Amino acid sequence: MSNFEFVKLNQVCKKITDGSHYSPIGIDNGYPMLSVKDMLHNGFSYDDCKYVSEEDYNDLLKSDCVPKVNDVLIAKDGSYLKHVFVIKEEIKQGILSSIGILRPDLKKINPEYLKYYLHSNSVKETVAKKYVSGSALPRIILKNFGEIDIIYKPLIEQQKIAKILSDLDAKIEGNNRINSELEAMAKTLYDYWFVQFDFPDANGKPYKSTGGKMVWNQELKREIPEGWEVNNLEQFVELIAGNVSPKDINTNTLYIGLEHIPRRTIVLSEWETAAKINSNKCIFKKHDILFGKIRPYFHKVGIAFIDGITSTDTIVLRPRENSYQGFALQTVFTDDFVETATNSSTGSKMPRANWNILKNYKIATPSKEILNKYQLQFNNIIKKIELSVLENQELASLRDWLLPMLMNGQVSVGDVEEQLGMVAEGNAKYGKNIH
């Protein structure tokens, strides 16, 4: 790397700063006020962000705490540089100081190239050694961050490298959009069958809306279809509480923590190796249900597509029968279950879900025949999602492998374009065999 030309980050950026160090009072409707917890790989999640008034937004705008198009935003506090992305469109939104803002000089550096460069492991290691302070909450020291070395290449080469990597990310994002649509289908199916009670009757017609008999149930304080029973959640799932010690964890052990479980989604698509885990964790198996144990994260629920371990901040549930999986997963995902978990949580500093109460959560239960029919449809959806999730892991692995190779010149842009072109045409598989 000694033959490369290096420049300092502050030589290719017009500005290096962060968001507001003052947090305005939140309101129900207004302008998004985002922090590092709202960052994703390629943008913000607005599901649970804070909102501020127009007056406060204008103050943020004057203080340059509203990111502009082509700004590179970095996770500055906590899991620093875990998320780095480029602002693609102008949105009225403010950011807090846990996010850093890099404003590239477009005549010197491509924003996407800079984003990917900062994603590389060598840069993260350098930042950890030189530009991070704090142990409980590590954060990047921005006043020194501008001194970091950037491998400088001509703009046209920067753009080509960025395009290769962003094309892989675009494929990942495309899969994610399809998965979101499939998830919506799964949720709609559950709502149609088990909330509206319009599951197919013996003649294949929607039960309730075509006059299926409903009866009052005293336990649930509502009407349910005739012949249905009321059961406890624990009749469908068992709690998995077995622990694994750090000595049993190796570099191949996969880890899903509370931080990997998205909010308001049922698909677990992120994980990491557990080599650095130094405390006891709980084992889970493929297709187990994981959900957040700490308030307010009870709506973090998903199905695992791998075997692995998870943190003590996560509850692991295993369906007692295959036909219970979709029904149990979607039940845990409902607003009513989340509300029950919230109201029954115990503890003052970090209230936790009380399984002794949740296991007795009452569920209107159809016949085994209906559950089997529902699971067949649920399986068709989940299998498609699982294939996309595993493909995304492969694509992300290829992207992360290519990133330093392209930056360091170990592989050429032309070779990579040719290989990826073959993949797109179906003549080759994804692989790390580019020379």
C-alpha positions in Angstrom: 0.0 0.0 0.0 3.0 2.2 0.3 2.9 2.9 -3.5 -0.6 4.5 -3.2 -1.2 8.2 -3.0 -2.9 9.1 0.3 -4.8 12.2 1.3 -6.2 13.2 4.6 -10.0 13.1 5.1 -10.1 16.8 5.8 -8.4 17.4 2.4 -11.3 15.9 0.5 -14.2 17.1 2.7 -15.5 20.6 2.9 -16.8 20.0 6.3 -16.5 17.4 9.1 -19.1 17.9 11.9 -21.9 16.1 13.7 -25.5 16.6 14.6 -27.1 18.7 17.3 -25.8 18.5 20.8 -29.2 19.7 22.1 -32.2 17.4 21.8 -35.5 19.4 21.3 -38.7 18.2 23.0 -40.4 15.5 20.9 -43.9 15.8 19.6 -46.4 13.4 17.9 -46.2 14.9 14.4 -43.5 17.0 13.0 -40.1 16.7 11.4 -37.9 13.6 12.0 -35.1 14.0 14.6 -32.7 11.1 14.1 -30.0 9.5 16.1 -27.6 6.6 15.7 -30.2 4.1 16.8 -32.3 5.0 13.7 -29.5 4.3 11.2 -29.6 1.3 8.9 -27.0 0.1 6.3 -28.3 2.4 3.5 -30.5 5.0 5.2 -32.7 5.8 8.2 -35.5 3.8 9.8 -38.4 6.2 10.7 -40.4 3.5 12.5 -39.6 4.7 16.0 -37.7 8.0 15.5 -38.4 11.2 17.4 -40.3 14.2 15.8 -39.8 17.9 16.5 -41.6 21.1 15.8 -41.1 23.3 12.7 -39.5 25.9 15.0 -37.0 23.4 16.3 -36.4 22.1 12.8 -35.6 25.6 11.6 -33.1 26.0 14.4 -31.5 22.7 13.4 -31.3 23.9 9.8 -29.5 27.1 10.9 -27.1 25.0 12.9 -26.3 22.9 9.9 -27.7 19.8 11.6 -29.9 18.9 8.6 -27.9 16.7 6.2 -27.6 17.6 2.6 -27.6 15.5 -0.6 -24.2 13.8 -1.0 -23.4 14.1 2.7 -21.8 11.0 4.1 -23.3 10.1 7.5 -21.4 7.9 10.0 -22.4 6.2 13.2 -20.3 8.2 15.6 -21.3 7.0 19.0 -21.6 3.4 20.3 -21.1 1.0 17.4 -19.0 3.6 15.5 -18.8 3.2 11.7 -21.3 0.2 11.9 -23.5 2.2 9.6 -22.2 4.7 6.9 -24.4 5.9 4.1 -24.8 8.7 1.6 -27.8 11.1 1.7 -29.5 10.6 -1.7 -32.4 13.0 -1.5 -33.3 16.2 0.3 -35.5 15.5 3.3 -36.6 17.8 6.0 -34.9 16.0 8.9 -32.5 16.8 11.7 -29.9 14.6 13.3 -28.4 14.4 16.8 -24.7 14.5 17.8 -24.4 10.6 17.8 -24.2 10.9 14.0 -21.2 12.5 12.2 -21.6 14.5 8.9 -18.9 14.4 6.3 -19.4 16.8 3.4 -17.3 15.7 0.5 -15.7 18.0 -2.0 -17.3 16.5 -5.1 -14.4 17.7 -7.3 -12.0 15.5 -5.2 -13.9 12.5 -3.9 -17.0 10.4 -4.8 -19.3 10.2 -1.8 -20.1 6.5 -2.5 -16.3 5.7 -2.7 -15.8 7.5 0.6 -18.7 5.6 2.2 -17.3 2.2 1.2 -13.7 3.2 2.1 -14.9 4.0 5.6 -16.6 0.6 5.8 -13.4 -1.3 5.3 -12.0 -3.2 8.3 -8.6 -1.7 8.1 -10.2 1.8 8.5 -12.3 0.7 11.4 -9.2 -0.8 13.1 -7.3 2.5 12.6 -10.2 4.6 13.9 -10.5 2.4 17.0 -6.9 2.9 17.8 -6.5 6.6 17.0 -9.8 8.4 16.9 -12.1 6.8 19.5 -12.5 7.6 23.2 -14.6 6.2 26.0 -15.2 2.7 27.2 -18.8 2.5 28.3 -19.9 4.5 25.2 -17.1 4.7 22.7 -17.3 7.6 20.3 -15.3 9.0 17.4 -13.4 12.2 18.2 -14.3 14.3 15.2 -11.7 17.0 15.8 -9.0 14.4 15.0 -11.0 12.3 12.6 -10.1 14.5 9.6 -6.5 13.2 9.9 -7.4 9.7 8.8 -5.6 8.6 5.6 -7.7 8.0 2.5 -6.4 6.0 -0.5 -6.7 8.5 -3.3 -7.6 7.5 -6.9 -8.7 9.5 -9.9 -12.4 10.3 -9.7 -13.4 8.1 -12.7 -11.8 5.1 -10.9 -13.5 6.0 -7.6 -16.8 6.1 -9.5 -16.2 2.6 -11.1 -15.3 1.1 -7.7 -18.3 2.6 -6.0 -20.6 1.4 -8.8 -19.5 -2.2 -8.4 -20.1 -2.2 -4.7 -23.3 -0.2 -4.9 -24.6 -2.6 -7.6 -24.2 -5.4 -5.0 -26.0 -3.3 -2.4 -28.8 -2.5 -4.9 -29.4 -6.3 -5.4 -29.5 -6.7 -1.6 -32.0 -3.8 -1.3 -34.1 -5.3 -4.1 -34.3 -8.6 -2.2 -35.2 -6.6 1.0 -38.1 -4.9 -0.8 -39.4 -8.2 -2.1 -39.1 -9.6 1.5 -41.1 -6.7 2.8 -43.9 -7.4 0.4 -43.8 -11.1 1.3 -43.9 -10.2 5.0 -46.9 -8.0 4.4 -48.6 -10.9 2.7 -47.9 -13.2 5.7 -49.3 -10.6 8.2 -52.4 -10.0 6.0 -53.0 -13.8 5.8 -52.8 -14.1 9.6 -55.1 -11.1 10.1 -57.6 -12.5 7.5 -57.7 -16.0 9.1 -57.3 -15.4 12.8 -58.4 -11.8 13.5 -61.2 -11.3 11.0 -62.0 -15.0 11.1 -62.3 -15.3 7.4 -60.4 -18.5 7.0 -61.7 -20.8 4.3 -64.7 -22.8 5.5 -65.5 -26.4 4.3 -66.6 -25.0 1.0 -63.6 -22.7 0.6 -65.5 -19.6 1.4 -64.5 -16.9 3.9 -66.0 -18.1 7.2 -67.3 -15.1 9.1 -68.2 -12.9 6.1 -70.4 -15.6 4.6 -72.3 -16.3 7.8 -70.1 -18.7 9.7 -71.5 -19.0 13.3 -69.7 -17.0 16.0 -70.1 -17.6 19.7 -69.3 -15.4 22.7 -66.2 -16.5 24.7 -66.1 -15.4 28.3 -62.3 -15.8 28.7 -61.5 -13.6 25.7 -64.5 -11.3 26.2 -65.3 -11.5 22.5 -66.9 -13.7 19.8 -64.9 -16.5 18.2 -65.9 -19.1 15.6 -68.0 -21.9 16.8 -65.9 -25.0 17.6 -62.7 -23.0 18.3 -61.0 -23.4 21.7 -59.0 -21.1 23.9 -55.4 -22.2 24.7 -52.4 -20.7 26.4 -49.3 -19.7 24.4 -47.2 -22.3 26.0 -49.3 -25.0 24.4 -47.8 -23.9 21.1 -44.2 -23.0 22.0 -41.6 -24.0 24.6 -39.2 -21.6 26.2 -35.5 -22.4 25.4 -33.4 -21.4 28.3 -30.2 -23.5 27.9 -27.0 -21.5 28.1 -23.7 -21.8 26.3 -20.5 -20.6 28.0 -17.8 -18.5 26.2 -15.4 -21.5 26.1 -17.9 -23.3 23.8 -18.0 -20.4 21.3 -15.7 -20.4 18.3 -15.2 -18.2 15.2 -17.9 -20.2 13.3 -20.6 -19.6 15.9 -23.2 -17.2 14.7 -24.8 -14.6 16.9 -28.1 -12.7 16.8 -28.5 -10.1 19.5 -31.3 -7.7 20.3 -29.5 -5.2 18.0 -30.0 -7.5 15.0 -33.7 -7.9 15.4 -35.6 -5.2 13.5 -38.6 -3.4 14.8 -42.0 -4.3 13.4 -40.7 -7.1 11.2 -40.8 -10.9 11.4 -37.6 -11.6 9.4 -34.2 -11.9 11.0 -31.8 -11.1 8.2 -28.7 -9.9 10.1 -26.2 -11.8 12.3 -22.5 -11.9 13.0 -19.8 -14.2 14.2 -19.7 -14.6 18.0 -15.9 -14.8 18.5 -15.8 -11.8 20.8 -18.7 -12.8 23.0 -17.5 -13.2 26.5 -20.6 -14.0 28.6 -23.1 -16.9 28.7 -25.6 -16.9 25.9 -28.7 -18.9 24.9 -28.6 -21.4 22.1 -31.3 -21.2 19.4 -32.0 -23.4 16.4 -33.1 -22.6 12.8 -36.7 -21.5 12.7 -36.9 -20.7 16.4 -38.8 -17.5 17.3 -36.7 -14.7 18.9 -38.1 -11.6 20.5 -36.9 -8.8 22.7 -37.0 -9.3 26.5 -36.5 -5.7 27.5 -39.1 -2.9 27.5 -39.7 -1.2 25.0 -38.4 -3.9 22.6 -41.1 -6.4 22.9 -42.2 -5.8 19.3 -38.8 -6.9 18.1 -39.8 -10.3 16.9 -38.5 -12.6 14.2 -37.8 -16.1 12.9 -34.2 -17.3 12.7 -32.9 -18.9 9.5 -29.7 -20.2 11.1 -28.5 -22.0 14.2 -26.7 -19.8 16.6 -26.7 -18.1 20.0 -28.4 -15.0 21.3 -28.2 -12.7 24.3 -30.0 -12.9 27.6 -31.9 -9.8 26.4 -33.7 -12.1 23.9 -36.4 -14.7 24.6 -36.2 -17.9 22.5 -39.3 -19.8 21.7 -39.5 -23.1 19.8 -42.8 -24.3 18.2 -43.9 -27.6 19.7 -45.0 -28.8 16.3 -44.2 -27.6 12.8 -47.8 -26.6 12.1 -47.6 -24.1 15.0 -44.8 -22.0 13.7 -46.5 -19.3 11.7 -49.5 -19.1 14.0 -47.3 -18.7 17.1 -44.9 -16.3 15.4 -47.7 -14.0 14.3 -49.5 -14.2 17.6 -46.3 -13.0 19.4 -46.1 -10.2 16.9 -49.6 -8.8 17.6 -50.1 -5.4 19.3 -52.2 -7.1 22.0 -49.4 -9.5 22.9 -46.9 -6.6 22.9 -49.2 -4.7 25.2 -49.5 -7.7 27.5 -45.7 -8.0 27.6 -45.4 -4.3 28.4 -48.0 -4.2 31.2 -46.6 -7.4 32.8 -42.9 -6.5 32.6 -41.0 -6.3 35.9 -38.0 -4.3 37.1 -37.3 -0.6 37.5 -34.1 0.2 35.6 -34.6 -2.3 32.7 -38.1 -3.8 32.9 -38.1 -7.3 31.4 -40.8 -9.6 30.0 -42.3 -12.0 32.5 -42.5 -15.4 30.8 -44.5 -16.8 33.8 -47.3 -14.4 32.7 -46.8 -14.5 29.0 -46.9 -18.3 28.7 -50.5 -18.0 29.9 -51.5 -15.6 27.1 -54.8 -16.7 25.8 -55.3 -17.5 22.1 -58.4 -18.4 20.1 -57.4 -21.7 18.5 -58.9 -23.3 15.4 -58.8 -27.0 14.5 -55.6 -28.8 13.7 -56.8 -29.0 10.1 -57.0 -25.2 9.8 -53.6 -24.7 11.4 -52.1 -27.2 8.9 -53.6 -25.3 6.0 -52.4 -22.0 7.3 -48.9 -23.3 7.9 -48.7 -24.6 4.3 -49.3 -21.1 3.0 -47.0 -19.5 5.6 -44.3 -22.0 4.6 -44.5 -20.9 0.9 -43.9 -17.3 1.9 -41.2 -18.0 4.5 -39.2 -20.2 2.2 -39.0 -17.5 -0.4 -37.9 -15.0 2.2 -35.3 -17.4 3.6 -33.7 -17.9 0.1 -33.5 -14.1 -0.3 -32.0 -13.6 3.2 -29.3 -16.3 2.5 -28.5 -14.8 -0.9 -28.1 -11.4 0.7 -25.7 -12.8 3.2 -23.7 -14.2 0.2 -23.8 -10.9 -1.6 -22.8 -8.9 1.5 -19.9 -11.3 2.0 -18.8 -10.8 -1.6 -19.1 -7.1 -1.3 -17.1 -7.0 2.0 -14.4 -9.2 0.4 -14.2 -7.1 -2.7 -14.1 -3.8 -0.9 -10.4 -3.8 0.3 -9.3 -5.7 -2.8 -10.6 -3.0 -5.1 -9.3 -0.2 -2.9 -5.8 -1.7 -2.7 -5.7 -2.6 -6.4 -5.4 -6.4 -5.7 -8.2 -6.9 -8.2 -9.0 -4.7 -11.2 -12.4 -3.1 -11.9 -12.5 -4.8 -15.3 -12.1 -8.3 -13.9 -14.8 -7.7 -11.3 -17.2 -6.3 -13.8 -16.7 -9.3 -16.1 -17.3 -11.8 -13.3 -20.4 -10.0 -12.0 -21.7 -9.7 -15.5 -21.5 -13.5 -15.8 -23.4 -13.8 -12.6 -26.1 -11.4 -13.8 -26.5 -13.5 -17.0 -26.8 -16.7 -15.0 -23.5 -18.2 -16.3 -21.6 -18.2 -13.0 -22.2 -18.2 -9.3 -21.2 -15.6 -6.7 -17.7 -16.4 -5.5 -14.5 -15.0 -4.3 -12.5 -16.3 -7.2 -11.7 -13.1 -9.1 -8.0 -12.6 -10.0 
